[in-house]
Amino acid sequence: MTPAELASVVLAAAHAVFTERGLDRAALPEHTVVERPRNPEHGDYASTLALQLSKKVGVPPRELAAALSDELGRAPGIKSVEIAGPGFLNIRLDAAAAGQLARVIVEAGAEYGRSDRLAGEKINLEFVSANPTGPVHIGGVRWAAVGDALSRLLRATGAEVGTEYYFNDAGSQIDRFARSLLAAAKGEPAPEDGYGGAYIAEIAAEVQSRRPEVRSLDDAAAQEVFRVEGVALMFDEIRSSLRDFGVEFDTYFNEKDLHDRGELDLALNRLREQGHLYESEGATWLRTTDFGDDKDRVLRKSNGEWTYFAADCAYYLDKRERGFERVVIMLGADHHGYIGRMKAMAACFGDDPERNLEILIGQLVNLLRDGAPMRMSKRAGTVITLEDLVEAIGVDASRYALARYSSDSPIDIDIELWTRATRDNPVYYVQYVAARTAGVARNAAEVGLVPGDADAFRPELLDHEKENELLKALAEFPAVVATAAELREPHRVARYLEESVAASYHRFYDNCRVLPLGDEEVTDLHRARLWLNNATRTVIANGLHLLGVSAPERM
């Protein structure tokens, strides 16, 4: 019995009690939930339904709980119901009802854990969006791991999601990039406000190889060639790096297109229609202070140039015009000040900034070697890049390490820890369960132990304490996925896999032998435990997939 099925049983019992007592059934909710009690000794699940309904119908909570307890006690699959405190219901399932979950999980396969909790939501999820002036640095890599995991979670809970990477390919940073490439091609030091690192020389050399005529051009014309070709090469490198990291975007959006298509003027006109623009000192301003910003923002300077914020406004409007009702943007720790102005901008467009715009801030990441932070990339010169991280600990460990922590907390990634083949390495600990469950299934097949038909499955045999503990852990998965999606916290999945599933499976494996010993005859208990083993493999694989991490069959 799954938690959702048990919740339905509880609600059905409430309907029966209300009918018998002549209580107003309109007070009953359409849905209810059951939760795991903090203390396992209190039962398998707990319900607060009696407490929730007591005031509505004028019945003391313990009296209502007693009536619900009597009704639930007659329901199939319920072993016992106890009343605790002011009216909590502590529920225990019988072994057959609890064990059926193993069959449900195996038969659901990759679908187990998915739901329609966010069905109907259309979300644009923008993350990474590093400037095309250098390789993706480790802060951007954190958003690559977290953002991709979040997109998987949102889709797993029914949302329609469009992932997006915004290339800032217009503006002064691109001019500095082009000048840096030209300087490298001429063998000169990088401009004072330019970009350094070996990658600049590499790109400059590649541009000259592709466009040898650039050597004969004057500086202005050569700089334009380096701008066009260099940005394209950097784009390709960033896409390739992210693809190798397992991250693909539905849309790669170029800032330059906003300018070329006149979308900044469109945004300006829309804001003017809303009555939030004014002119001062020859510049065009957006009155964001009307919606809580600390100061008004310039959209167009007195010399006619657009500001970065004007492009932000146009880009937000473009997303909304494409039908996305919620715009989620992931930004680095140095962008915390953007929240107020961006929320105010959404309000200026007539949107609800709490509903239509969501901004997530990610904190800093340090890569440690021998206990000290690594500060220099071999190639970028000033920052640690995606390639540096992957070279140090691999793709799976990188993605897991970055998604394992709340994004609003700084993290240190210790190279020694994350490459260690021991249980204190979190990704190894979880992947080891994936490999062990696969190994048990292989070994079972070799001795003629197969799960058999579902009709022959004997769930009531799974009555060992450690079997029950593992079943309860597996039952939590759909709720964990839904909560992680709603709260935008993929780390909940990682911690659940480690602390609940992997830990419970290891205890089950140590106490409940799946495979027959020697010439021992294969029994229904062996088969039932193999179902539970395979159910664990399914949950581990599904959970790791949501994090973009592999579930190996061998290690």
C-alpha positions in Angstrom: 0.0 0.0 0.0 1.4 3.4 -1.0 1.1 6.5 1.2 -1.4 7.9 -1.4 -3.5 4.7 -1.2 -3.5 4.8 2.6 -4.5 8.5 2.5 -7.5 7.4 0.4 -8.4 4.7 2.9 -8.2 7.3 5.7 -10.5 9.7 3.8 -12.9 6.9 3.0 -13.1 6.1 6.8 -13.8 9.7 7.5 -16.7 9.6 4.9 -18.1 6.6 6.7 -17.9 8.2 10.1 -19.5 11.4 9.0 -22.3 9.5 7.3 -23.0 7.4 10.4 -23.0 10.4 12.7 -24.9 12.7 10.4 -22.0 15.2 10.2 -21.7 17.6 7.4 -19.6 15.8 4.7 -19.0 19.2 3.0 -16.4 19.7 5.7 -14.3 16.8 4.4 -11.3 17.7 2.2 -11.0 16.2 -1.3 -7.6 14.9 -0.4 -5.6 14.2 2.7 -2.1 13.0 3.5 -0.4 10.6 5.8 3.1 11.1 7.0 5.9 9.1 8.5 6.1 9.7 12.3 9.4 10.9 13.5 9.6 8.0 16.0 9.2 4.6 14.1 7.9 3.1 17.3 4.7 5.2 16.9 3.8 3.3 13.8 4.2 3.2 10.0 2.2 6.4 9.2 0.4 9.2 11.1 -2.7 11.2 10.2 -3.9 14.6 11.7 -7.3 14.4 9.9 -9.2 14.3 13.2 -7.5 17.4 14.4 -8.1 19.2 11.1 -11.8 18.4 11.1 -12.7 18.8 14.8 -13.5 22.5 14.9 -15.4 22.4 11.6 -17.9 19.8 12.9 -17.9 20.6 16.6 -16.6 17.2 17.7 -13.7 16.9 20.2 -10.6 15.7 18.3 -10.0 12.6 20.4 -13.6 11.6 20.1 -13.4 12.0 16.3 -10.1 10.2 16.3 -11.6 7.3 18.2 -14.4 7.0 15.6 -11.9 7.1 12.7 -9.7 4.6 14.5 -12.6 2.1 14.8 -13.5 2.5 11.1 -9.9 2.2 10.0 -9.4 -0.9 12.0 -11.9 -2.7 9.8 -10.1 -1.6 6.6 -8.1 -4.3 4.7 -4.3 -3.9 5.1 -4.6 -2.0 8.4 -2.9 -3.9 11.3 -3.6 -1.4 14.1 -4.5 2.2 14.8 -3.6 4.1 18.0 -4.7 7.5 19.2 -1.9 9.7 20.4 -1.8 13.2 22.0 -4.8 15.5 21.2 -6.0 13.3 18.4 -3.2 12.0 16.2 -3.8 8.7 14.5 -0.8 6.3 14.4 -1.3 3.6 11.8 0.4 0.3 11.3 0.0 -1.7 8.1 0.0 -5.5 8.0 2.9 -7.1 6.2 0.9 -8.0 3.1 -0.3 -4.4 2.6 3.2 -2.9 3.3 5.0 -5.5 1.1 2.7 -4.9 -1.9 4.6 -1.7 -2.5 7.6 -3.7 -3.8 5.4 -5.0 -6.7 3.9 -1.5 -7.3 7.4 0.0 -7.7 8.8 -2.7 -9.9 5.8 -2.6 -12.2 5.8 1.2 -12.4 9.5 1.2 -13.3 10.7 4.6 -14.5 7.3 6.1 -13.7 7.5 5.5 -10.0 7.9 8.8 -8.3 6.2 10.8 -11.0 3.0 12.7 -10.4 0.8 15.5 -11.7 1.4 17.8 -8.7 2.4 20.7 -11.0 0.3 19.8 -14.0 -0.9 22.8 -15.9 2.1 25.0 -15.0 4.2 26.3 -17.9 7.6 27.3 -16.6 10.6 28.9 -18.3 13.8 27.9 -16.4 16.9 29.9 -17.2 20.2 28.8 -15.7 24.0 29.0 -16.2 23.8 31.9 -18.8 27.5 32.6 -18.5 28.9 35.4 -20.7 30.5 34.1 -23.9 33.8 35.6 -22.9 35.3 32.6 -21.3 34.8 28.9 -20.2 32.0 28.0 -17.8 33.4 28.7 -14.3 32.6 26.6 -11.2 29.8 28.9 -10.1 28.1 28.4 -13.4 28.7 24.6 -13.1 26.7 24.6 -9.9 23.8 26.0 -11.7 24.2 23.5 -14.6 23.9 20.6 -12.1 21.1 22.2 -10.0 19.2 23.7 -12.9 19.2 20.5 -14.9 18.1 18.5 -11.9 15.4 21.0 -11.2 14.1 20.8 -14.8 13.9 17.0 -14.4 12.0 17.3 -11.1 9.5 19.8 -12.5 8.8 17.6 -15.5 8.5 14.6 -13.2 5.7 16.4 -11.4 3.8 17.3 -14.5 5.0 20.9 -15.3 5.6 21.9 -18.8 9.2 23.2 -18.7 11.3 25.1 -21.2 15.0 25.3 -20.3 16.9 28.3 -21.5 20.5 29.6 -21.8 20.9 33.4 -22.3 24.0 34.4 -24.2 25.0 38.0 -23.4 26.4 38.5 -26.8 25.9 42.3 -27.0 27.4 45.1 -25.0 30.8 46.2 -23.7 32.0 42.8 -22.4 31.9 41.5 -26.0 34.0 44.5 -27.1 36.6 43.8 -24.4 36.6 40.1 -25.5 37.3 41.1 -29.1 40.0 43.5 -28.1 41.6 40.8 -26.0 41.6 38.4 -29.0 43.1 41.0 -31.2 45.9 41.7 -28.7 46.7 38.0 -28.4 46.9 37.7 -32.1 49.4 40.5 -32.3 51.4 39.1 -29.4 50.5 42.0 -27.1 49.4 41.9 -23.5 45.7 41.8 -22.8 44.0 45.2 -22.5 43.8 46.5 -18.9 40.0 45.8 -18.9 40.3 42.7 -21.1 40.4 39.0 -20.6 43.5 36.8 -19.9 44.1 33.1 -19.8 45.4 30.6 -22.3 42.0 30.1 -23.8 42.2 33.7 -25.3 45.4 32.8 -27.2 43.8 29.5 -28.3 40.7 31.2 -29.7 42.8 33.9 -31.4 44.9 31.3 -33.1 41.8 29.4 -34.2 40.2 32.6 -35.7 43.4 33.3 -37.6 43.4 29.7 -38.9 39.8 30.1 -40.1 40.1 33.6 -41.4 43.8 34.1 -42.4 42.9 37.4 -44.1 42.4 38.9 -40.7 46.2 39.5 -40.4 46.1 42.0 -43.2 43.1 44.0 -41.9 43.3 47.3 -40.0 42.6 47.0 -36.2 39.0 48.1 -36.5 38.1 45.5 -39.2 40.2 42.8 -37.5 38.5 43.4 -34.2 35.1 42.9 -35.8 36.3 39.6 -37.3 37.6 38.5 -33.9 34.3 39.5 -32.3 32.1 37.5 -34.7 34.3 34.5 -35.0 35.5 34.5 -31.4 32.1 34.7 -29.9 30.9 31.8 -32.1 33.8 29.7 -31.1 33.2 30.5 -27.4 29.5 29.6 -27.9 30.4 26.3 -29.4 32.9 25.5 -26.6 30.3 26.3 -23.9 27.6 24.2 -25.5 30.1 21.3 -25.9 31.3 21.5 -22.3 27.7 21.5 -21.0 26.7 18.7 -23.3 29.6 16.6 -22.0 28.3 17.4 -18.5 24.9 16.0 -19.5 23.2 19.3 -19.8 21.2 20.3 -22.9 19.0 23.3 -23.2 15.7 23.6 -25.2 16.6 27.1 -26.2 19.8 29.1 -26.6 18.7 32.7 -26.7 21.0 35.5 -27.9 20.8 38.9 -26.4 21.8 40.4 -29.8 18.5 39.1 -31.2 16.6 41.3 -28.8 18.4 44.3 -30.3 18.1 43.2 -33.9 14.4 42.4 -33.7 13.5 45.7 -32.0 12.3 44.0 -28.8 13.8 46.6 -26.5 11.6 49.3 -28.2 8.6 46.9 -27.8 9.3 46.5 -24.1 9.8 50.3 -23.7 6.5 51.0 -25.4 4.7 48.4 -23.2 6.1 50.0 -20.1 5.1 53.4 -21.3 1.6 52.2 -21.9 1.5 50.9 -18.3 2.5 54.5 -17.2 5.8 53.7 -15.5 8.3 55.6 -17.7 9.5 59.1 -17.4 12.2 61.2 -19.0 14.9 62.9 -16.9 18.2 64.5 -18.0 17.8 63.2 -21.5 17.5 59.6 -20.3 14.5 57.2 -20.1 13.8 55.9 -16.7 11.6 53.1 -15.3 9.9 54.0 -12.0 10.7 50.8 -10.2 10.6 52.5 -6.8 6.8 52.3 -7.0 7.1 48.6 -6.5 9.7 48.4 -3.7 13.0 48.9 -5.6 15.6 51.0 -3.9 16.0 53.4 -6.9 14.5 54.0 -10.3 16.3 52.4 -13.2 17.6 53.9 -16.5 16.5 52.0 -19.6 18.0 54.3 -22.2 20.9 56.6 -21.6 21.0 60.2 -22.7 23.3 59.2 -25.5 20.7 56.8 -26.9 22.5 53.6 -25.7 20.4 50.9 -24.1 21.3 49.7 -20.5 21.7 46.0 -19.5 18.5 46.4 -17.5 16.6 47.4 -20.7 17.6 44.0 -22.2 16.5 42.3 -19.0 13.1 43.9 -19.4 12.8 42.9 -23.1 13.9 39.4 -22.4 11.4 38.9 -19.6 8.6 40.2 -21.8 9.7 37.9 -24.6 9.4 34.9 -22.3 6.0 35.9 -21.1 4.9 36.5 -24.7 6.0 33.0 -25.5 3.4 31.7 -23.1 5.4 31.0 -20.0 3.3 31.9 -16.9 6.2 31.5 -14.5 9.7 32.7 -15.3 12.4 31.2 -13.1 15.9 32.6 -13.3 19.0 31.2 -11.5 21.6 33.7 -10.6 25.0 33.7 -8.9 25.7 35.1 -5.4 26.9 38.4 -6.8 23.4 39.1 -8.3 21.5 39.3 -5.1 20.8 42.9 -5.7 19.0 42.0 -8.9 16.0 40.6 -7.1 14.4 43.9 -6.1 14.7 45.5 -9.5 13.6 42.4 -11.4 10.5 41.9 -9.2 9.7 45.6 -9.6 10.1 45.3 -13.4 7.6 42.4 -13.5 5.1 44.5 -11.6 5.7 47.4 -14.0 4.6 45.1 -16.8 1.4 44.5 -14.9 2.4 41.0 -13.7 2.3 39.5 -10.2 6.0 39.4 -9.2 5.3 36.6 -6.7 3.5 34.5 -9.2 5.1 35.2 -12.6 8.8 35.7 -11.6 11.0 33.6 -9.4 14.7 34.3 -8.8 17.0 31.7 -7.2 20.4 32.7 -5.9 23.3 30.2 -5.7 26.2 30.7 -3.4 29.9 30.1 -4.0 31.7 26.9 -4.6 35.3 26.1 -3.7 37.3 23.2 -5.1 39.7 21.9 -2.4 42.9 20.0 -3.0 44.9 18.9 0.1 42.5 21.0 2.2 43.3 24.3 0.4 41.1 26.0 -2.2 42.2 25.7 -5.8 42.4 29.2 -7.2 43.8 29.0 -10.7 42.7 27.2 -13.8 45.3 25.6 -16.0 43.5 27.2 -19.0 41.3 30.1 -17.8 44.0 31.6 -15.6 41.8 33.2 -13.0 38.9 30.8 -12.2 38.1 27.1 -11.8 36.2 25.9 -14.8 33.8 23.0 -15.6 36.6 21.1 -17.2 38.8 21.5 -14.1 36.1 20.0 -11.9 35.2 17.1 -14.2 38.9 16.3 -14.6 39.3 16.3 -10.8 36.3 14.1 -9.8 34.3 13.1 -12.9 30.9 14.0 -14.2 28.8 11.9 -11.8 30.6 13.0 -8.7 30.5 16.6 -9.9 26.8 16.6 -10.6 26.0 14.9 -7.3 28.2 17.0 -5.2 26.8 20.3 -6.6 23.2 19.1 -6.4 23.6 17.6 -2.9 23.5 20.9 -1.0 20.9 23.7 -0.8 21.9 26.2 -3.4 21.8 29.0 -1.0 24.7 27.5 1.0 28.3 27.9 0.0 30.0 24.5 -0.5 33.5 23.1 -0.5 34.2 20.1 -2.8 37.1 18.1 -1.5 38.8 16.3 -4.4 40.1 13.5 -2.1 36.7 12.8 -0.6 34.8 12.8 -3.9 37.2 10.4 -5.6 37.4 7.9 -2.7 35.8 4.5 -3.2 34.4 4.3 0.3 31.1 4.9 2.1 32.1 8.4 3.2 31.9 9.5 -0.4 28.2 10.2 -0.8 27.9 9.5 -4.6 29.9 6.2 -4.2 27.6 5.3 -1.2 24.5 5.7 -3.3 25.8 4.3 -6.6 27.2 1.2 -4.7 23.5 0.4 -3.8 22.6 0.7 -7.4 25.4 -1.7 -8.4 24.7 -4.1 -5.5 21.0 -4.4 -6.3 21.9 -5.1 -9.9 24.5 -7.7 -8.8 22.0 -9.4 -6.5 19.5 -9.7 -9.4 22.3 -11.1 -11.7 23.4 -13.6 -9.1 19.8 -14.6 -8.4 19.2 -15.4 -12.1 22.3 -17.6 -12.1 20.9 -19.8 -9.3 17.5 -20.0 -10.8 15.9 -17.4 -8.5 13.6 -15.1 -10.4 10.8 -12.8 -9.1 8.1 -14.8 -10.8 4.6 -13.5 -11.8 3.1 -10.7 -9.7 0.2 -13.0 -8.8 2.6 -15.4 -7.1 4.3 -12.7 -5.1 3.9 -13.2 -1.4 4.2 -9.7 0.2 3.0 -10.9 3.6 6.4 -12.7 3.9 8.2 -9.4 4.1 7.6 -9.0 7.8 11.2 -8.5 9.1 11.9 -5.2 10.8 14.5 -4.3 8.2 12.2 -5.2 5.3 9.5 -2.9 6.8 12.1 -0.1 7.3 13.2 -0.4 3.7 9.6 -0.5 2.4 8.8 2.7 4.3 11.8 4.4 2.9 10.8 3.5 -0.7 7.3 4.7 -0.1 8.6 8.2 0.6 10.0 8.7 -2.9 7.0 10.3 -4.7 6.5 12.8 -1.8 10.2 13.6 -1.8 10.1 14.3 -5.6 7.0 16.5 -5.3 8.4 18.5 -2.4 11.8 18.9 -4.1 10.1 20.3 -7.2 7.8 22.6 -5.4 10.5 24.0 -3.2 13.1 24.1 -6.0 15.4 22.0 -3.9 17.0 19.0 -5.7 19.3 18.4 -2.8 16.3 16.8 -1.0 16.5 13.9 -3.5 20.2 13.3 -2.9 19.8 13.4 0.9 16.8 11.0 0.7 18.8 8.5 -1.5 21.7 8.6 1.0 20.0 8.8 4.3 16.8 6.9 3.7 17.1 4.4 0.8 20.8 3.5 0.8 21.1 3.4 4.6 17.9 1.2 4.8 19.0 -1.1 2.0 22.4 -1.8 3.6 20.7 -2.7 6.9 18.2 -4.9 4.9 21.1 -6.6 3.0 23.0 -7.3 6.2 20.0 -8.9 8.0 17.8 -10.4 5.3 19.5 -12.8 2.9 18.1 -12.7 -0.6 20.0 -15.5 -2.3 19.7 -19.1 -1.1 22.8 -20.6 0.5 24.5 -23.5 -1.2 22.0 -26.2 -2.2 19.2 -24.5 -0.2 15.9 -24.6 -2.0 14.5 -21.4 -3.5 11.5 -20.3 -1.4 8.7 -17.8 -1.7 10.6 -15.7 0.9 13.7 -15.5 -1.4 11.4 -14.4 -4.3 9.7 -11.8 -2.1 13.0 -10.4 -1.0 14.1 -10.3 -4.7 11.1 -8.1 -5.5 12.1 -5.8 -2.7 15.7 -5.7 -3.9 14.5 -4.9 -7.4 12.2 -2.2 -6.1 15.2 -0.6 -4.4 17.1 -0.6 -7.6 14.2 1.1 -9.3 14.0 3.9 -6.7 17.8 4.4 -6.7 17.9 4.6 -10.5 14.9 6.9 -10.7 16.3 9.2 -8.0 19.8 9.4 -9.6 18.3 10.0 -13.0 16.5 13.1 -11.5 20.0 14.4 -10.5 21.5 13.5 -13.9 23.7 10.8 -12.3 24.2 7.3 -13.6 23.0 4.2 -11.7 25.8 1.7 -12.6 25.2 -2.0 -12.7 28.7 -2.8 -11.7 31.4 -0.9 -9.7 
